[in-house]
Amino acid sequence: MTSEPYVGIEELAKHFSVSVSTVRKWLRKDMIPALKLDGVFRFKRSEVEEALRKFVAENDSVKEDGTQADISFDPNEDF
């Protein structure tokens, strides 16, 4: 049995079809788990997916029909 490999921020962003800046925002907001080695973040996709599912469930940011609810956007904070 092999353990799941860690991936970099670019690969994680590609996996979730989001930008690298979105992943960095998730990190700043402590939404996802990460391992930081010598200033470089590494992630396990399954742990990130679980954390995002938990965050969505706790914050009701997705409606029952699967569409996304309104999310605030602050250009000073989100970029």
N, C-alpha and C positions, 0 to 999 in steps of 0.2 A: 504494500500500500504506500503510495507516494503522497506527501503532503502538498497542499496547494501552494504554488509559488507566489511570491510577492511581485507586484507590478509597479511600474512608475506612474507618475501623475498623468503623463500623456496617454499611456495605454489605458488607464482607468477612465479618463475623459472620453476616449474613443469608444470604449466598451459601453458606456452609458449614453453615448451620443450627445455629450455636452462639451462646453469649452473648458480649457484648463483653468480659466478664471472662475468658472462655476465650481470646480472641484476645490480651488483655493478658498472660495467663499464658504463652502461646506466645512472646510478645515477651521477657518476663523470662527465659525459658529458652533464648533465642536459637534457637528452633526454626524461625522464619520470617524471611525478609528484609523489610526495610521501609526507606522513605525518610522521614526526619524533617525537616520544614520548619517553622521557627518554632514548634516544639513540637508539631506535628501530624503524626501518622503517616499515610503513604500507602503503598498496596500494589498490586502487580500480581498479580491472581488466579492467573495461570498459574505465576508464580514461587513463590507460597505453596503452591499445590497440589503442585508438584514437591518443595518442601522438606518438606512433610508426608509425602508418599509415601516420601521418602528416610529421614526420621526413623522412620517405622513399620517400614521394611525393616531398618534398623540396630538397632532396639530390640525387635523381635519382639513388639510390643504387640497384634498381631492374629494370631489363630490361622489355620491353613490353611483351616478351614471358613468363614472370614470373620467369625467372632464376635470380639468384643473380649476380650482377656485382662484379668486383674485389674490395676487401676491403683491405686496408692496415692493417698490423699486426705488432705491436711493442711489443715484449715480455717484455720489461721493463715497459710498460704502461698498457698492457692488462692483467697482472697477479698480 
